[in-house]
Amino acid sequence: MTGFTSKILHADRRGRIEHGSIHKPVHTAVTYAYDDAHDLAAVFQGDQPGYTYGRQVNPTVTALADKVTLMEQGVATAAFGTGMAAIGTTFFALLRAGDHVVASSFLFGNTNSLFNSFAEHGIEVTFVDATSTDAVADAVKGSTKLVFVETISNPRTQVTDLVGIGQLCRDRGLIYIVDNTMTTPYLFQPKNVDASLIINSLTKYIGGHGNALGGAVTEAGNFDWSTFPHIYDNYKKGDPSGWAIQQIKKKGIRDFGASLGPEAAHHISVGSDTLALRMEQACANARVITEYLNAHPAIKKVYFPGLPDHPEHERANELFRYPGAIFSVELTEMDCFEFLNRLDLVICTSNLGDTRSLGIPVAHSIYFEMGPERRASMGIDDSLVRFSIGIEDTDDLLADFEQALR
């Protein structure tokens, strides 16, 4: 099977699931028994595969992680309770006090807050304009261990210079972490731009239905972990391409405890079956709606990589299957709260990547704690409204925006 959807749909049953089930069942057991104590010890020490304790491993979670690995064409995946847990645990497992990180200045608000927290604990973070490889290069210094970027920024939709930064990281031996949440493995595969590790918030498009939290980090197989100084000897077993993800699983998830539960893993896994179909419809809807809004007098500006006047429009066309289904607008005179309240199909809420279309007043909610100065530096206007477009019928969505602006 070569098709994206075919591989995902049949991933579970190819693993020879018990009783012929076509979905991996929900395994709720926390502990796993062994008839021979030697086998238990061998599993704990990483010398043979198996399950030890529910906080670290679970068969249902493993099945989902294997699906994500298939999607990203990676080596292996670790799954977590949330996308933020995936990022935080990865930093916790791989970095030490005195290390330096270069990150996009347009990072999602919670990620930005997390990195500032790490900075307070001795890991220096420099925020730069990730649409420019030169800006990243200028920030790199002797203590730099990794570069962290997102494919498309939320909410202003800046598109990172993913190819250029990948080349820079390869040349300088830096870990390159790419958050693929906004594009998903269907629209883009960071492995192809030399990403070392790939982050996905499974809560968003991969799960897709707003009914389960989850996150994942995938080893892409591009980085030589034998050159990285922070891998513990216990995890230097087998091919070096598996060392970091093993340390993230064993050291990170065990110590940080940010594990994904089996019920949530099952919801996300079932939702992931239709990722490609949902992205096709959502992206098509976003294109129609943004073209309409871009010509409307009540809209001052539309931020969407699919529009020709977007600064990184050509880059988005070169990198992504489609430019996504997230966009933001600035209003001319209408109050952003009034605009959202007039919408009927579009739900005012904080999530994105749902089957339903969602909208939120950015400056007054998810970026409120940043304060006006930081918001201004990120180009977040008080009238900015972010939309995550879903899979509703296109004509119904268009009619809803038309009546709200009438």
DRENMIKOL-877994 format. One record per residue (C-alpha): residue in three letters; x, y, z. Coordinates in steps of 0.25 Angstrom, whole numbers. Layout:
BEGIN
{keke: ALA	px: X	py: Y	pz: Z}
...
//
This chain:
BEGIN
{keke: MET	px: 0	py: 0	pz: 0}
{keke: THR	px: 5	py: 14	pz: -4}
{keke: GLY	px: -7	py: 23	pz: -2}
{keke: PHE	px: -7	py: 31	pz: 11}
{keke: THR	px: -21	py: 27	pz: 15}
{keke: SER	px: -20	py: 13	pz: 12}
{keke: LYS	px: -7	py: 11	pz: 20}
{keke: ILE	px: -14	py: 18	pz: 32}
{keke: LEU	px: -27	py: 11	pz: 31}
{keke: HIS	px: -21	py: -3	pz: 31}
{keke: ALA	px: -9	py: 0	pz: 41}
{keke: ASP	px: -16	py: -7	pz: 53}
{keke: ARG	px: -20	py: -20	pz: 47}
{keke: ARG	px: -7	py: -22	pz: 40}
{keke: GLY	px: -1	py: -23	pz: 54}
{keke: ARG	px: -9	py: -36	pz: 56}
{keke: ILE	px: -18	py: -31	pz: 67}
{keke: GLU	px: -24	py: -41	pz: 76}
{keke: HIS	px: -38	py: -48	pz: 72}
{keke: GLY	px: -37	py: -42	pz: 58}
{keke: SER	px: -41	py: -28	pz: 62}
{keke: ILE	px: -39	py: -17	pz: 52}
{keke: HIS	px: -36	py: -7	pz: 62}
{keke: LYS	px: -26	py: -8	pz: 74}
{keke: PRO	px: -35	py: -10	pz: 86}
{keke: VAL	px: -34	py: -1	pz: 98}
{keke: HIS	px: -25	py: -7	pz: 108}
{keke: THR	px: -28	py: -2	pz: 122}
{keke: ALA	px: -18	py: -10	pz: 130}
{keke: VAL	px: -7	py: -2	pz: 137}
{keke: THR	px: 2	py: -14	pz: 140}
{keke: TYR	px: 7	py: -26	pz: 131}
{keke: ALA	px: 11	py: -39	pz: 137}
{keke: TYR	px: 22	py: -49	pz: 133}
{keke: ASP	px: 23	py: -63	pz: 136}
{keke: ASP	px: 39	py: -62	pz: 136}
{keke: ALA	px: 45	py: -51	pz: 144}
{keke: HIS	px: 57	py: -51	pz: 135}
{keke: ASP	px: 47	py: -46	pz: 124}
{keke: LEU	px: 42	py: -35	pz: 132}
{keke: ALA	px: 56	py: -30	pz: 135}
{keke: ALA	px: 60	py: -31	pz: 121}
{keke: VAL	px: 48	py: -22	pz: 117}
{keke: PHE	px: 52	py: -12	pz: 127}
{keke: GLN	px: 66	py: -11	pz: 123}
{keke: GLY	px: 62	py: -10	pz: 108}
{keke: ASP	px: 68	py: -23	pz: 104}
{keke: GLN	px: 54	py: -29	pz: 99}
{keke: PRO	px: 41	py: -23	pz: 95}
{keke: GLY	px: 29	py: -23	pz: 104}
{keke: TYR	px: 21	py: -15	pz: 114}
{keke: THR	px: 25	py: -11	pz: 128}
{keke: TYR	px: 16	py: 0	pz: 134}
{keke: GLY	px: 4	py: 8	pz: 129}
{keke: ARG	px: 10	py: 22	pz: 131}
{keke: GLN	px: 21	py: 18	pz: 121}
{keke: VAL	px: 15	py: 8	pz: 111}
{keke: ASN	px: 2	py: 3	pz: 107}
{keke: PRO	px: -2	py: -6	pz: 95}
{keke: THR	px: -14	py: 4	pz: 90}
{keke: VAL	px: -4	py: 16	pz: 91}
{keke: THR	px: 7	py: 8	pz: 84}
{keke: ALA	px: -3	py: 5	pz: 72}
{keke: LEU	px: -6	py: 20	pz: 71}
{keke: ALA	px: 9	py: 24	pz: 72}
{keke: ASP	px: 12	py: 14	pz: 60}
{keke: LYS	px: 1	py: 20	pz: 52}
{keke: VAL	px: 7	py: 34	pz: 54}
{keke: THR	px: 21	py: 28	pz: 50}
{keke: LEU	px: 15	py: 23	pz: 37}
{keke: MET	px: 9	py: 37	pz: 34}
{keke: GLU	px: 22	py: 44	pz: 36}
{keke: GLN	px: 30	py: 33	pz: 30}
{keke: GLY	px: 39	py: 33	pz: 42}
{keke: VAL	px: 46	py: 23	pz: 51}
{keke: ALA	px: 38	py: 23	pz: 64}
{keke: THR	px: 28	py: 31	pz: 71}
{keke: ALA	px: 26	py: 34	pz: 86}
{keke: ALA	px: 12	py: 39	pz: 90}
{keke: PHE	px: 8	py: 48	pz: 101}
{keke: GLY	px: -5	py: 53	pz: 108}
{keke: THR	px: -4	py: 66	pz: 101}
{keke: GLY	px: 4	py: 74	pz: 90}
{keke: MET	px: 10	py: 83	pz: 101}
{keke: ALA	px: 14	py: 70	pz: 108}
{keke: ALA	px: 21	py: 65	pz: 96}
{keke: ILE	px: 29	py: 78	pz: 95}
{keke: GLY	px: 32	py: 79	pz: 109}
{keke: THR	px: 36	py: 65	pz: 112}
{keke: THR	px: 45	py: 65	pz: 99}
{keke: PHE	px: 53	py: 77	pz: 105}
{keke: PHE	px: 53	py: 71	pz: 119}
{keke: ALA	px: 59	py: 58	pz: 113}
{keke: LEU	px: 69	py: 64	pz: 104}
{keke: LEU	px: 74	py: 78	pz: 109}
{keke: ARG	px: 82	py: 82	pz: 121}
{keke: ALA	px: 85	py: 95	pz: 129}
{keke: GLY	px: 94	py: 104	pz: 120}
{keke: ASP	px: 89	py: 99	pz: 107}
{keke: HIS	px: 84	py: 109	pz: 97}
{keke: VAL	px: 71	py: 108	pz: 88}
{keke: VAL	px: 68	py: 116	pz: 76}
{keke: ALA	px: 53	py: 117	pz: 74}
{keke: SER	px: 43	py: 124	pz: 65}
{keke: SER	px: 38	py: 138	pz: 71}
{keke: PHE	px: 24	py: 134	pz: 65}
{keke: LEU	px: 22	py: 122	pz: 73}
{keke: PHE	px: 8	py: 118	pz: 78}
{keke: GLY	px: 6	py: 125	pz: 92}
{keke: ASN	px: 6	py: 113	pz: 101}
{keke: THR	px: 19	py: 108	pz: 94}
{keke: ASN	px: 25	py: 122	pz: 96}
{keke: SER	px: 21	py: 122	pz: 111}
{keke: LEU	px: 27	py: 108	pz: 113}
{keke: PHE	px: 41	py: 112	pz: 107}
{keke: ASN	px: 41	py: 125	pz: 116}
{keke: SER	px: 39	py: 115	pz: 127}
{keke: PHE	px: 51	py: 107	pz: 123}
{keke: ALA	px: 59	py: 119	pz: 122}
{keke: GLU	px: 56	py: 122	pz: 136}
{keke: HIS	px: 62	py: 108	pz: 139}
{keke: GLY	px: 76	py: 110	pz: 132}
{keke: ILE	px: 72	py: 107	pz: 118}
{keke: GLU	px: 75	py: 120	pz: 109}
{keke: VAL	px: 65	py: 122	pz: 98}
{keke: THR	px: 66	py: 133	pz: 87}
{keke: PHE	px: 54	py: 136	pz: 79}
{keke: VAL	px: 56	py: 140	pz: 64}
{keke: ASP	px: 49	py: 142	pz: 51}
{keke: ALA	px: 48	py: 128	pz: 46}
{keke: THR	px: 44	py: 132	pz: 32}
{keke: SER	px: 58	py: 136	pz: 31}
{keke: THR	px: 70	py: 126	pz: 31}
{keke: ASP	px: 80	py: 137	pz: 33}
{keke: ALA	px: 72	py: 141	pz: 46}
{keke: VAL	px: 74	py: 127	pz: 51}
{keke: ALA	px: 88	py: 126	pz: 47}
{keke: ASP	px: 92	py: 139	pz: 54}
{keke: ALA	px: 86	py: 134	pz: 67}
{keke: VAL	px: 94	py: 121	pz: 68}
{keke: LYS	px: 105	py: 120	pz: 77}
{keke: GLY	px: 114	py: 110	pz: 83}
{keke: SER	px: 104	py: 105	pz: 94}
{keke: THR	px: 93	py: 104	pz: 84}
{keke: LYS	px: 87	py: 90	pz: 84}
{keke: LEU	px: 74	py: 91	pz: 76}
{keke: VAL	px: 65	py: 100	pz: 67}
{keke: PHE	px: 50	py: 99	pz: 69}
{keke: VAL	px: 40	py: 104	pz: 59}
{keke: GLU	px: 26	py: 102	pz: 54}
{keke: THR	px: 22	py: 100	pz: 39}
{keke: ILE	px: 12	py: 111	pz: 39}
{keke: SER	px: 10	py: 120	pz: 51}
{keke: ASN	px: -2	py: 122	pz: 59}
{keke: PRO	px: -9	py: 132	pz: 58}
{keke: ARG	px: -2	py: 141	pz: 47}
{keke: THR	px: 1	py: 129	pz: 38}
{keke: GLN	px: 16	py: 133	pz: 36}
{keke: VAL	px: 22	py: 121	pz: 28}
{keke: THR	px: 36	py: 117	pz: 33}
{keke: ASP	px: 48	py: 116	pz: 24}
{keke: LEU	px: 48	py: 101	pz: 26}
{keke: VAL	px: 57	py: 97	pz: 16}
{keke: GLY	px: 68	py: 107	pz: 19}
{keke: ILE	px: 68	py: 105	pz: 34}
{keke: GLY	px: 68	py: 90	pz: 31}
{keke: GLN	px: 81	py: 92	pz: 23}
{keke: LEU	px: 87	py: 101	pz: 34}
{keke: CYS	px: 84	py: 90	pz: 45}
{keke: ARG	px: 90	py: 79	pz: 37}
{keke: ASP	px: 103	py: 87	pz: 34}
{keke: ARG	px: 105	py: 91	pz: 48}
{keke: GLY	px: 100	py: 78	pz: 55}
{keke: LEU	px: 88	py: 84	pz: 62}
{keke: ILE	px: 75	py: 77	pz: 66}
{keke: TYR	px: 64	py: 82	pz: 57}
{keke: ILE	px: 50	py: 81	pz: 63}
{keke: VAL	px: 38	py: 84	pz: 54}
{keke: ASP	px: 24	py: 85	pz: 60}
{keke: ASN	px: 15	py: 80	pz: 49}
{keke: THR	px: 2	py: 82	pz: 56}
{keke: MET	px: -3	py: 93	pz: 47}
{keke: THR	px: 0	py: 85	pz: 34}
{keke: THR	px: -1	py: 71	pz: 38}
{keke: PRO	px: 7	py: 59	pz: 32}
{keke: TYR	px: -4	py: 59	pz: 20}
{keke: LEU	px: 0	py: 73	pz: 16}
{keke: PHE	px: 15	py: 73	pz: 19}
{keke: GLN	px: 26	py: 63	pz: 24}
{keke: PRO	px: 37	py: 70	pz: 32}
{keke: LYS	px: 46	py: 58	pz: 30}
{keke: ASN	px: 48	py: 64	pz: 15}
{keke: VAL	px: 54	py: 77	pz: 20}
{keke: ASP	px: 64	py: 70	pz: 30}
{keke: ALA	px: 56	py: 70	pz: 42}
{keke: SER	px: 62	py: 62	pz: 54}
{keke: LEU	px: 49	py: 61	pz: 62}
{keke: ILE	px: 35	py: 64	pz: 58}
{keke: ILE	px: 24	py: 69	pz: 68}
{keke: ASN	px: 9	py: 68	pz: 66}
{keke: SER	px: -2	py: 72	pz: 75}
{keke: LEU	px: -11	py: 60	pz: 73}
{keke: THR	px: -23	py: 68	pz: 79}
{keke: LYS	px: -24	py: 76	pz: 66}
{keke: TYR	px: -25	py: 70	pz: 52}
{keke: ILE	px: -20	py: 56	pz: 54}
{keke: GLY	px: -30	py: 53	pz: 65}
{keke: GLY	px: -39	py: 63	pz: 58}
{keke: HIS	px: -52	py: 63	pz: 66}
{keke: GLY	px: -49	py: 71	pz: 78}
{keke: ASN	px: -52	py: 59	pz: 87}
{keke: ALA	px: -38	py: 55	pz: 92}
{keke: LEU	px: -25	py: 61	pz: 96}
{keke: GLY	px: -11	py: 56	pz: 92}
{keke: GLY	px: 2	py: 59	pz: 86}
{keke: ALA	px: 14	py: 52	pz: 79}
{keke: VAL	px: 29	py: 53	pz: 76}
{keke: THR	px: 34	py: 45	pz: 64}
{keke: GLU	px: 48	py: 42	pz: 61}
{keke: ALA	px: 51	py: 45	pz: 46}
{keke: GLY	px: 64	py: 38	pz: 45}
{keke: ASN	px: 72	py: 50	pz: 40}
{keke: PHE	px: 81	py: 53	pz: 52}
{keke: ASP	px: 93	py: 45	pz: 57}
{keke: TRP	px: 90	py: 44	pz: 72}
{keke: SER	px: 104	py: 37	pz: 74}
{keke: THR	px: 109	py: 52	pz: 73}
{keke: PHE	px: 100	py: 57	pz: 84}
{keke: PRO	px: 106	py: 59	pz: 97}
{keke: HIS	px: 93	py: 57	pz: 106}
{keke: ILE	px: 89	py: 43	pz: 102}
{keke: TYR	px: 91	py: 34	pz: 115}
{keke: ASP	px: 99	py: 21	pz: 113}
{keke: ASN	px: 86	py: 13	pz: 117}
{keke: TYR	px: 79	py: 17	pz: 104}
{keke: LYS	px: 91	py: 15	pz: 95}
{keke: LYS	px: 86	py: 2	pz: 90}
{keke: GLY	px: 85	py: -3	pz: 75}
{keke: ASP	px: 84	py: 7	pz: 64}
{keke: PRO	px: 87	py: 22	pz: 68}
{keke: SER	px: 75	py: 27	pz: 61}
{keke: GLY	px: 66	py: 21	pz: 72}
{keke: TRP	px: 74	py: 26	pz: 84}
{keke: ALA	px: 67	py: 40	pz: 86}
{keke: ILE	px: 53	py: 34	pz: 85}
{keke: GLN	px: 57	py: 23	pz: 94}
{keke: GLN	px: 62	py: 34	pz: 104}
{keke: ILE	px: 49	py: 42	pz: 102}
{keke: LYS	px: 41	py: 30	pz: 105}
{keke: LYS	px: 49	py: 24	pz: 116}
{keke: LYS	px: 54	py: 36	pz: 123}
{keke: GLY	px: 45	py: 47	pz: 119}
{keke: ILE	px: 31	py: 40	pz: 120}
{keke: ARG	px: 35	py: 32	pz: 133}
{keke: ASP	px: 40	py: 44	pz: 140}
{keke: PHE	px: 31	py: 55	pz: 135}
{keke: GLY	px: 19	py: 45	pz: 135}
{keke: ALA	px: 12	py: 52	pz: 123}
{keke: SER	px: 6	py: 39	pz: 118}
{keke: LEU	px: -5	py: 37	pz: 108}
{keke: GLY	px: -17	py: 29	pz: 113}
{keke: PRO	px: -22	py: 17	pz: 105}
{keke: GLU	px: -37	py: 23	pz: 104}
{keke: ALA	px: -31	py: 36	pz: 98}
{keke: ALA	px: -22	py: 28	pz: 89}
{keke: HIS	px: -33	py: 20	pz: 83}
{keke: HIS	px: -42	py: 32	pz: 80}
{keke: ILE	px: -30	py: 39	pz: 73}
{keke: SER	px: -26	py: 26	pz: 65}
{keke: VAL	px: -40	py: 25	pz: 60}
{keke: GLY	px: -41	py: 40	pz: 57}
{keke: SER	px: -28	py: 39	pz: 49}
{keke: ASP	px: -33	py: 29	pz: 39}
{keke: THR	px: -40	py: 41	pz: 32}
{keke: LEU	px: -29	py: 51	pz: 33}
{keke: ALA	px: -27	py: 52	pz: 18}
{keke: LEU	px: -42	py: 53	pz: 15}
{keke: ARG	px: -44	py: 64	pz: 25}
{keke: MET	px: -32	py: 72	pz: 21}
{keke: GLU	px: -36	py: 72	pz: 7}
{keke: GLN	px: -50	py: 78	pz: 10}
{keke: ALA	px: -45	py: 88	pz: 21}
{keke: CYS	px: -34	py: 93	pz: 12}
{keke: ALA	px: -44	py: 95	pz: 0}
{keke: ASN	px: -53	py: 102	pz: 10}
{keke: ALA	px: -42	py: 111	pz: 15}
{keke: ARG	px: -38	py: 115	pz: 1}
{keke: VAL	px: -52	py: 119	pz: -3}
{keke: ILE	px: -55	py: 127	pz: 10}
{keke: THR	px: -42	py: 135	pz: 10}
{keke: GLU	px: -44	py: 139	pz: -5}
{keke: TYR	px: -57	py: 144	pz: -1}
{keke: LEU	px: -52	py: 151	pz: 12}
{keke: ASN	px: -40	py: 157	pz: 5}
{keke: ALA	px: -49	py: 165	pz: -5}
{keke: HIS	px: -59	py: 170	pz: 6}
{keke: PRO	px: -59	py: 184	pz: 11}
{keke: ALA	px: -61	py: 181	pz: 25}
{keke: ILE	px: -48	py: 173	pz: 26}
{keke: LYS	px: -35	py: 181	pz: 27}
{keke: LYS	px: -26	py: 169	pz: 25}
{keke: VAL	px: -26	py: 154	pz: 23}
{keke: TYR	px: -14	py: 145	pz: 28}
{keke: PHE	px: -14	py: 133	pz: 20}
{keke: PRO	px: -3	py: 126	pz: 12}
{keke: GLY	px: -12	py: 122	pz: 1}
{keke: LEU	px: -14	py: 137	pz: -3}
{keke: PRO	px: -5	py: 143	pz: -14}
{keke: ASP	px: -2	py: 155	pz: -5}
{keke: HIS	px: 3	py: 147	pz: 7}
{keke: PRO	px: 19	py: 149	pz: 9}
{keke: GLU	px: 22	py: 134	pz: 8}
{keke: HIS	px: 11	py: 130	pz: -2}
{keke: GLU	px: 21	py: 124	pz: -12}
{keke: ARG	px: 28	py: 117	pz: -1}
{keke: ALA	px: 15	py: 111	pz: 4}
{keke: ASN	px: 12	py: 106	pz: -10}
{keke: GLU	px: 26	py: 99	pz: -11}
{keke: LEU	px: 25	py: 93	pz: 2}
{keke: PHE	px: 11	py: 89	pz: 5}
{keke: ARG	px: 0	py: 80	pz: -2}
{keke: TYR	px: -9	py: 92	pz: 2}
{keke: PRO	px: -7	py: 104	pz: 10}
{keke: GLY	px: -15	py: 99	pz: 22}
{keke: ALA	px: -29	py: 102	pz: 28}
{keke: ILE	px: -25	py: 113	pz: 38}
{keke: PHE	px: -26	py: 128	pz: 35}
{keke: SER	px: -27	py: 141	pz: 43}
{keke: VAL	px: -34	py: 154	pz: 39}
{keke: GLU	px: -33	py: 168	pz: 44}
{keke: LEU	px: -46	py: 176	pz: 43}
{keke: THR	px: -48	py: 191	pz: 39}
{keke: GLU	px: -59	py: 196	pz: 48}
{keke: MET	px: -67	py: 184	pz: 53}
{keke: ASP	px: -64	py: 180	pz: 67}
{keke: CYS	px: -58	py: 166	pz: 67}
{keke: PHE	px: -67	py: 161	pz: 78}
{keke: GLU	px: -79	py: 166	pz: 70}
{keke: PHE	px: -74	py: 159	pz: 58}
{keke: LEU	px: -72	py: 146	pz: 65}
{keke: ASN	px: -86	py: 147	pz: 72}
{keke: ARG	px: -93	py: 149	pz: 58}
{keke: LEU	px: -87	py: 136	pz: 53}
{keke: ASP	px: -96	py: 124	pz: 54}
{keke: LEU	px: -88	py: 111	pz: 48}
{keke: VAL	px: -75	py: 116	pz: 53}
{keke: ILE	px: -73	py: 113	pz: 68}
{keke: CYS	px: -66	py: 123	pz: 77}
{keke: THR	px: -56	py: 114	pz: 84}
{keke: SER	px: -41	py: 112	pz: 87}
{keke: ASN	px: -38	py: 99	pz: 79}
{keke: LEU	px: -34	py: 97	pz: 65}
{keke: GLY	px: -33	py: 85	pz: 55}
{keke: ASP	px: -47	py: 81	pz: 58}
{keke: THR	px: -58	py: 76	pz: 48}
{keke: ARG	px: -66	py: 88	pz: 52}
{keke: SER	px: -61	py: 103	pz: 48}
{keke: LEU	px: -56	py: 110	pz: 60}
{keke: GLY	px: -53	py: 125	pz: 63}
{keke: ILE	px: -46	py: 133	pz: 74}
{keke: PRO	px: -43	py: 147	pz: 77}
{keke: VAL	px: -28	py: 145	pz: 79}
{keke: ALA	px: -23	py: 157	pz: 87}
{keke: HIS	px: -34	py: 156	pz: 97}
{keke: SER	px: -32	py: 141	pz: 100}
{keke: ILE	px: -20	py: 132	pz: 96}
{keke: TYR	px: -10	py: 143	pz: 95}
{keke: PHE	px: -16	py: 152	pz: 106}
{keke: GLU	px: -5	py: 148	pz: 116}
{keke: MET	px: 6	py: 153	pz: 107}
{keke: GLY	px: 2	py: 167	pz: 109}
{keke: PRO	px: 1	py: 178	pz: 98}
{keke: GLU	px: 16	py: 180	pz: 96}
{keke: ARG	px: 18	py: 165	pz: 93}
{keke: ARG	px: 6	py: 165	pz: 84}
{keke: ALA	px: 10	py: 177	pz: 76}
{keke: SER	px: 24	py: 171	pz: 74}
{keke: MET	px: 16	py: 159	pz: 68}
{keke: GLY	px: 7	py: 167	pz: 59}
{keke: ILE	px: -5	py: 163	pz: 67}
{keke: ASP	px: -16	py: 174	pz: 66}
{keke: ASP	px: -27	py: 176	pz: 76}
{keke: SER	px: -37	py: 173	pz: 65}
{keke: LEU	px: -30	py: 160	pz: 60}
{keke: VAL	px: -39	py: 148	pz: 59}
{keke: ARG	px: -34	py: 134	pz: 56}
{keke: PHE	px: -42	py: 124	pz: 49}
{keke: SER	px: -40	py: 109	pz: 48}
{keke: ILE	px: -49	py: 104	pz: 37}
{keke: GLY	px: -56	py: 91	pz: 37}
{keke: ILE	px: -62	py: 81	pz: 28}
{keke: GLU	px: -76	py: 88	pz: 27}
{keke: ASP	px: -82	py: 89	pz: 13}
{keke: THR	px: -75	py: 101	pz: 6}
{keke: ASP	px: -88	py: 108	pz: 2}
{keke: ASP	px: -93	py: 108	pz: 16}
{keke: LEU	px: -80	py: 114	pz: 22}
{keke: LEU	px: -79	py: 124	pz: 12}
{keke: ALA	px: -94	py: 129	pz: 15}
{keke: ASP	px: -91	py: 129	pz: 29}
{keke: PHE	px: -79	py: 139	pz: 27}
{keke: GLU	px: -87	py: 147	pz: 17}
{keke: GLN	px: -99	py: 149	pz: 27}
{keke: ALA	px: -89	py: 152	pz: 39}
{keke: LEU	px: -83	py: 163	pz: 31}
{keke: ARG	px: -96	py: 169	pz: 24}
//
